[in-house]
Amino acid sequence: MKLALIAAFAALSTAAAAQAPPPAGPQAIRGQVSAISATQLTIKQKTGGPLSIDLTPDWSVQVTKPVAISEIKEGSFIGTSEIPQADGSGKSLEVHVFPPGVKIGEGHYAWNLRKGSMMTNGTVGKVTAGAKGQELQVSYPTGQRKIVVPAKVPVVQITNGDRTMVKPGAKVFLMAFPKPGGGLITGAVAVGDKGSAPPM
């Protein structure tokens, strides 16, 4: 089960690790499911029209469940959409905590949650309480970064889910990859716990 989670969530994250997805490359897709079959998912996007995405035969589901910020400890591996600050730190828009032993998409790179946002994936070092929120030292192979997590920022734990959770009306996030000859395909779909939207 753990290996399946690693492989599936890699499809959501690792392709973005070098740079932001270009138009012809992997795309971060957010929206609401309008239709699903055994081989295809149709999403009503937050911006733009409906989008149909093929599903790999072994596609899997990840669930983002809210957890207390205290779940982020030294040694945790996290991803966070963040906004760079003038002092060189990052201000979190959301934090997703990976399961123990899962380290994917490490680095600091452009993201599209909000204009000017970045994604930082790395291992948490020192954790301290700051004036503006919880302060995390996050390290990745090419450097490290101070991340400030304000009090009301969503913090979620990634866990395995069931395909039945991906149904019309469900709010989802996924990375879609271009297919030879046209179209998009994905091997993993993230859904929020109890109908919420995945925050990333």
Secondary structure as the mmCIF struct_conf table of DSSP 4:
data_model
#
loop_
_struct_conf.conf_type_id
_struct_conf.id
_struct_conf.beg_label_comp_id
_struct_conf.beg_label_asym_id
_struct_conf.beg_label_seq_id
_struct_conf.end_label_comp_id
_struct_conf.end_label_asym_id
_struct_conf.end_label_seq_id
HELX_RH_AL_P HELX_RH_AL_P1 LYS A 2 SER A 13
HELX_RH_3T_P HELX_RH_3T_P1 THR A 14 ALA A 16
BEND BEND1 ALA A 17 ALA A 20
HELX_LH_PP_P HELX_LH_PP_P1 PRO A 21 PRO A 22
TURN_TY1_P TURN_TY1_P1 PRO A 23 ALA A 24
BEND BEND2 GLY A 25 GLY A 25
STRN STRN1 GLN A 27 ILE A 36
BEND BEND3 ALA A 38 THR A 39
STRN STRN2 GLN A 40 GLN A 45
BEND BEND4 LYS A 46 GLY A 49
STRN STRN3 PRO A 50 PRO A 66
HELX_RH_3T_P HELX_RH_3T_P2 ILE A 69 GLU A 71
TURN_TY1_P TURN_TY1_P2 GLU A 74 GLY A 75
STRN STRN4 PHE A 77 PRO A 84
TURN_TY1_P TURN_TY1_P3 ALA A 86 ASP A 87
BEND BEND5 GLY A 88 GLY A 88
STRN STRN5 GLY A 90 VAL A 97
HELX_LH_PP_P HELX_LH_PP_P2 PHE A 98 PRO A 99
TURN_TY1_P TURN_TY1_P4 PRO A 100 GLY A 101
BEND BEND6 GLY A 105 GLY A 105
STRN STRN6 GLY A 107 ALA A 110
BEND BEND7 LEU A 113 ARG A 114
TURN_TY1_P TURN_TY1_P5 LYS A 115 GLY A 116
STRN STRN7 MET A 118 GLY A 130
TURN_TY1_P TURN_TY1_P6 ALA A 131 LYS A 132
STRN STRN8 GLY A 133 TYR A 140
TURN_TY1_P TURN_TY1_P7 PRO A 141 THR A 142
STRN STRN9 GLY A 143 VAL A 149
TURN_TY1_P TURN_TY1_P8 ALA A 151 LYS A 152
BEND BEND8 VAL A 153 VAL A 153
STRN STRN10 VAL A 155 GLY A 161
HELX_RH_3T_P HELX_RH_3T_P3 ARG A 163 MET A 165
BEND BEND9 VAL A 166 VAL A 166
TURN_TY1_P TURN_TY1_P9 PRO A 168 GLY A 169
STRN STRN11 LYS A 171 PRO A 178
HELX_LH_PP_P HELX_LH_PP_P3 LYS A 179 LYS A 179
TURN_TY1_P TURN_TY1_P10 PRO A 180 GLY A 181
BEND BEND10 GLY A 182 GLY A 182
STRN STRN12 LEU A 184 GLY A 192
HELX_RH_3T_P HELX_RH_3T_P4 ASP A 193 GLY A 195
HELX_LH_PP_P HELX_LH_PP_P4 SER A 196 PRO A 198
#
